[in-house]
Amino acid sequence: MIETRPQTAAALGVRLRMSRELRLSRRTDVVDFGGEGPPILLLHGLMGRARTWWSVAQWLVRYGHVVGIDARGHGRGPAEGPWHTERFVADLAAFVRELDEGPVVVIGHSMGGLHAWGLAATHPELVRAVVCEDIAPDQRGRTVDAWRAYFDSWPVPFQSLAHVRAFFAPLGDYFTECVVEREDGFHLAADLENLYEIATEWGVRAYWSYVDGVKCPLLAIEGEHTAMPPGQQAELAARVPGGGRHLIVAGAGHVVHDEAPEEYRGAVEAFLSEVLAR
C-alpha cells in the first residue's frame, strides 16, 4: 500500500499558484503582474491596454494578486463588438469568475472606471472595492468630432518609440504601450473607428444608475485639470451607497497615475490599507 501524506500549506499554495499561472497564461488578453493575496483587477482607459498599468502594478503587488485585462477592441482583447458598456461589463464578470479568487478590488482609469462601476453595481458579489480615476457619469452632449480632428493630426505612423515618447510628452511612456509596430512604423493598437463608437455612447447616456448601485467602498481620484464635467466626481463619491471618498490631485490632468504618481499611490495605498483590513 502506498502511504499518502497530507499536503502542507506551503505545498498547497505552490500548487494553487501554478494552477493560476497556467490558467492565466492561456489568456492572451490578460497581464499577470504577480503578487499574492486578494485579487486586484486593473482596467485601462479608452485607447489604452493592460500594460499601461505596469508602473502602478510594481507597488500594487504588495497588496495582492494584480492582473490587468485588455478591454474588447483594445490590445489583445476581442476585436469584435458590440461596443456598448453592458458588453464590457459582461466580459469583466466572466473573467472574475474564471479567475476564481474571490471578490476583486477594481482599479479603473477613465473608461475603466466606468466599467468598474458597472461591474460593482450589476455583480456586487464579485467586487470588494472600487478606485475610479478621472471619469464622470454624465457626459451627455459631448461628441467625438473634436477627437477626430485631433487624432487626424497625429503623425501616424510614428517613426520609432522615441518619436511616440517625444510627441506625447509628458505622457510618452504611457502612449508607447498603446502602439504596435507594422512595416511602415508604429500605429495605434486600437482601431479608431471602434473607439469613436464606444465614446459615442457616453455622449448620449448617463450612468448614475451604476453609481447608485455601487454598494462597496469607492475612491474617486480626479485631476485638477480634469477632462470631465465639473463637480460630478465629488457627487458620485457622495452618492455611492457603499461609502465613497473623493480626492482632487493638484496639477494633474486626465492620467493622474502617470502625471502625479506619488500622490496617486499615496491615496490608493491608504484606501487599500483600510478596505483590505476589513
C-alpha positions as CSV (number, residue, x, y, z in Angstrom):
1,M,0.0,0.0,0.0
2,I,1.3,3.4,-0.9
3,E,1.3,5.8,2.0
4,T,-0.1,9.3,1.3
5,R,0.6,12.3,3.4
6,P,-1.5,15.4,3.7
7,Q,-0.1,18.4,1.8
8,T,1.5,21.1,3.7
9,A,0.1,24.6,3.4
10,A,3.2,25.7,1.5
11,A,2.9,22.8,-1.0
12,L,-0.8,23.5,-1.5
13,G,0.0,27.2,-2.0
14,V,2.6,26.3,-4.7
15,R,0.1,24.0,-6.5
16,L,-2.6,26.7,-6.4
17,R,-0.2,29.3,-7.7
18,M,1.0,27.0,-10.5
19,S,-2.6,26.3,-11.5
20,R,-3.4,30.0,-11.5
21,E,-0.4,30.8,-13.7
22,L,-1.3,28.1,-16.1
23,R,-4.9,29.3,-16.3
24,L,-3.9,32.9,-16.9
25,S,-1.2,32.0,-19.4
26,R,-3.9,30.8,-21.8
27,R,-5.5,34.3,-21.8
28,T,-3.6,36.5,-24.3
29,D,-5.7,39.5,-23.2
30,V,-4.6,39.2,-19.6
31,V,-1.4,40.5,-18.0
32,D,-0.5,38.8,-14.7
33,F,1.6,41.3,-12.8
34,G,2.2,38.9,-9.9
35,G,1.7,39.2,-6.2
36,E,-0.1,37.1,-3.6
37,G,-3.3,37.7,-1.7
38,P,-6.6,39.3,-2.6
39,P,-7.2,39.8,-6.3
40,I,-6.7,43.4,-7.7
41,L,-8.0,44.0,-11.2
42,L,-6.7,46.9,-13.3
43,L,-8.9,48.4,-16.1
44,H,-7.4,50.8,-18.6
45,G,-8.9,53.7,-20.4
46,L,-10.1,54.3,-23.9
47,M,-7.2,53.7,-26.4
48,G,-5.1,52.0,-23.6
49,R,-4.3,48.5,-22.8
50,A,-3.5,46.5,-19.6
51,R,0.3,47.1,-19.9
52,T,-0.2,50.8,-19.4
53,W,-0.6,49.9,-15.7
54,W,3.0,48.5,-15.4
55,S,4.4,51.2,-13.2
56,V,1.4,51.1,-10.8
57,A,1.5,47.4,-10.6
58,Q,5.1,47.4,-9.3
59,W,3.9,48.7,-6.0
60,L,0.4,47.3,-6.0
61,V,1.7,43.7,-5.8
62,R,2.4,44.4,-2.1
63,Y,-1.4,44.3,-1.5
64,G,-2.5,41.3,-3.5
65,H,-2.5,39.4,-6.8
66,V,-2.5,42.0,-9.5
67,V,-3.9,41.4,-13.0
68,G,-4.8,43.6,-15.9
69,I,-7.1,42.9,-18.8
70,D,-7.3,44.3,-22.3
71,A,-10.9,45.5,-23.0
72,R,-12.7,44.5,-26.1
73,G,-11.3,46.4,-29.0
74,H,-8.1,47.2,-27.2
75,G,-4.7,45.4,-27.1
76,R,-5.2,41.7,-27.4
77,G,-8.9,41.9,-26.3
78,P,-11.6,40.6,-28.6
79,A,-11.6,42.6,-31.9
80,E,-15.4,42.5,-32.5
81,G,-18.2,44.4,-30.9
82,P,-20.8,45.1,-29.7
83,W,-19.3,48.1,-28.2
84,H,-21.8,49.1,-25.5
85,T,-21.0,49.3,-21.8
86,E,-23.0,46.2,-20.8
87,R,-20.9,44.1,-23.1
88,F,-17.7,45.3,-21.5
89,V,-19.1,44.7,-18.0
90,A,-20.2,41.2,-19.0
91,D,-16.7,40.4,-20.2
92,L,-15.3,41.5,-16.8
93,A,-17.8,39.5,-14.9
94,A,-16.9,36.4,-16.9
95,F,-13.2,37.0,-16.3
96,V,-13.5,37.5,-12.5
97,R,-15.5,34.2,-12.2
98,E,-12.8,32.5,-14.3
99,L,-10.1,33.9,-12.1
100,D,-11.9,32.3,-9.1
101,E,-10.0,34.1,-6.4
102,G,-13.0,35.8,-4.7
103,P,-14.2,39.4,-4.9
104,V,-11.8,41.8,-6.6
105,V,-10.6,45.3,-5.9
106,V,-11.2,47.0,-9.2
107,I,-9.0,50.0,-10.2
108,G,-10.0,51.7,-13.3
109,H,-8.8,54.7,-15.3
110,S,-11.4,56.7,-17.3
111,M,-13.4,54.2,-19.3
112,G,-12.1,51.5,-16.9
113,G,-13.6,53.4,-14.0
114,L,-17.0,53.4,-15.8
115,H,-16.7,49.6,-16.3
116,A,-15.7,49.3,-12.6
117,W,-19.0,51.0,-11.6
118,G,-20.9,48.7,-13.9
119,L,-19.3,45.6,-12.6
120,A,-19.8,46.6,-8.9
121,A,-23.4,47.6,-9.5
122,T,-24.6,44.6,-11.5
123,H,-22.4,41.9,-9.9
124,P,-21.9,43.1,-6.3
125,E,-20.7,39.7,-5.2
126,L,-17.7,40.0,-7.5
127,V,-16.3,43.3,-6.3
128,R,-14.7,44.2,-2.9
129,A,-13.9,47.9,-3.6
130,V,-13.5,50.4,-6.5
131,V,-11.0,53.0,-7.3
132,C,-12.0,55.2,-10.3
133,E,-9.7,57.8,-11.9
134,D,-11.0,60.8,-13.7
135,I,-14.3,59.7,-15.0
136,A,-17.7,61.3,-14.7
137,P,-21.1,59.6,-15.0
138,D,-22.8,62.1,-17.3
139,Q,-21.1,63.4,-20.4
140,R,-24.2,63.8,-22.5
141,G,-23.9,66.3,-25.2
142,R,-20.3,65.7,-26.0
143,T,-19.4,64.3,-29.4
144,V,-16.3,62.6,-30.9
145,D,-16.0,65.3,-33.6
146,A,-13.3,67.2,-31.8
147,W,-11.4,63.9,-31.1
148,R,-11.5,63.1,-34.8
149,A,-9.8,66.3,-35.8
150,Y,-7.2,65.9,-33.0
151,F,-6.4,62.2,-33.8
152,D,-6.2,63.0,-37.5
153,S,-3.4,65.5,-36.7
154,W,-1.1,62.8,-35.3
155,P,1.9,61.9,-37.4
156,V,0.9,58.2,-37.8
157,P,2.8,56.1,-38.5
158,F,5.3,57.1,-35.9
159,Q,8.9,56.5,-36.9
160,S,10.1,55.0,-33.6
161,L,9.1,54.6,-30.0
162,A,11.3,57.6,-29.3
163,H,9.1,59.5,-31.7
164,V,6.0,58.4,-29.8
165,R,7.5,59.4,-26.4
166,A,8.5,62.8,-27.8
167,F,5.2,63.5,-29.4
168,F,3.1,62.6,-26.3
169,A,5.4,64.0,-23.7
170,P,5.0,64.1,-20.7
171,L,2.8,61.0,-21.2
172,G,5.2,59.4,-23.7
173,D,5.8,56.2,-21.6
174,Y,2.0,55.7,-21.4
175,F,1.5,56.0,-25.1
176,T,4.4,53.7,-26.1
177,E,2.2,51.0,-24.6
178,C,-0.7,51.9,-26.9
179,V,1.1,51.4,-30.2
180,V,2.2,48.4,-32.3
181,E,4.9,48.2,-34.9
182,R,4.0,47.5,-38.5
183,E,6.1,47.5,-41.7
184,D,5.9,51.3,-42.1
185,G,6.3,52.3,-38.4
186,F,4.2,52.4,-35.2
187,H,0.4,52.6,-35.2
188,L,-2.2,52.8,-32.5
189,A,-3.1,49.3,-31.3
190,A,-6.8,50.1,-31.3
191,D,-9.0,50.8,-34.3
192,L,-10.1,54.5,-34.0
193,E,-13.5,53.8,-35.6
194,N,-14.2,51.3,-32.8
195,L,-13.1,53.9,-30.2
196,Y,-15.4,56.5,-31.7
197,E,-18.3,54.1,-31.4
198,I,-17.5,53.3,-27.8
199,A,-17.2,57.0,-26.9
200,T,-20.4,58.0,-28.8
201,E,-22.5,56.1,-26.3
202,W,-21.1,58.3,-23.5
203,G,-22.4,61.4,-25.2
204,V,-26.0,60.2,-25.2
205,R,-26.3,58.3,-21.9
206,A,-25.8,59.0,-18.2
207,Y,-24.5,56.3,-15.8
208,W,-25.8,57.5,-12.5
209,S,-27.7,54.2,-12.1
210,Y,-24.4,52.4,-11.9
211,V,-23.1,54.8,-9.3
212,D,-26.2,54.4,-7.2
213,G,-25.7,50.6,-7.4
214,V,-22.2,50.5,-6.0
215,K,-22.6,49.0,-2.5
216,C,-18.8,48.6,-1.8
217,P,-16.3,51.3,-0.8
218,L,-15.2,53.6,-3.6
219,L,-12.4,56.1,-4.0
220,A,-12.7,58.7,-6.8
221,I,-9.5,60.3,-7.9
222,E,-9.8,63.5,-10.0
223,G,-7.1,65.5,-11.7
224,E,-7.2,69.3,-11.1
225,H,-7.2,69.7,-14.8
226,T,-9.8,67.0,-15.4
227,A,-11.2,66.2,-18.8
228,M,-14.6,65.6,-17.1
229,P,-17.6,67.9,-16.5
230,P,-17.0,69.8,-13.2
231,G,-18.5,68.6,-9.9
232,Q,-19.6,65.1,-10.9
233,Q,-16.7,63.2,-9.4
234,A,-17.3,64.7,-6.0
235,E,-21.0,64.0,-6.3
236,L,-20.5,60.3,-7.3
237,A,-18.3,59.7,-4.2
238,A,-21.1,61.2,-2.1
239,R,-23.8,59.2,-3.7
240,V,-22.4,55.6,-3.7
241,P,-24.3,53.5,-1.1
242,G,-21.1,51.7,-0.1
243,G,-19.4,54.8,1.1
244,G,-17.2,57.0,-1.1
245,R,-14.4,59.5,-0.9
246,H,-13.1,62.0,-3.4
247,L,-9.7,63.4,-4.0
248,I,-8.5,66.2,-6.4
249,V,-4.9,65.9,-7.3
250,A,-3.3,69.3,-7.8
251,G,-1.5,69.8,-11.1
252,A,-2.7,66.6,-12.7
253,G,-4.7,66.1,-15.8
254,H,-6.6,63.1,-17.1
255,V,-4.0,60.4,-16.4
256,V,-3.4,61.1,-12.8
257,H,-1.5,57.8,-12.1
258,D,1.2,58.9,-14.6
259,E,1.2,62.7,-14.1
260,A,1.2,62.6,-10.3
261,P,2.3,59.1,-9.5
262,E,3.3,59.7,-5.8
263,E,0.0,61.4,-4.9
264,Y,-1.9,58.7,-6.7
265,R,0.0,56.0,-4.9
266,G,-0.5,57.5,-1.5
267,A,-4.2,57.8,-2.0
268,V,-4.7,54.3,-3.3
269,E,-2.4,52.7,-0.7
270,A,-4.3,54.4,2.1
271,F,-7.6,53.3,0.7
272,L,-6.4,49.7,0.2
273,S,-4.9,49.5,3.7
274,E,-8.4,50.3,5.0
275,V,-10.6,48.2,2.8
276,L,-8.4,45.1,2.8
277,A,-8.3,45.2,6.6
278,R,-12.0,44.7,6.9
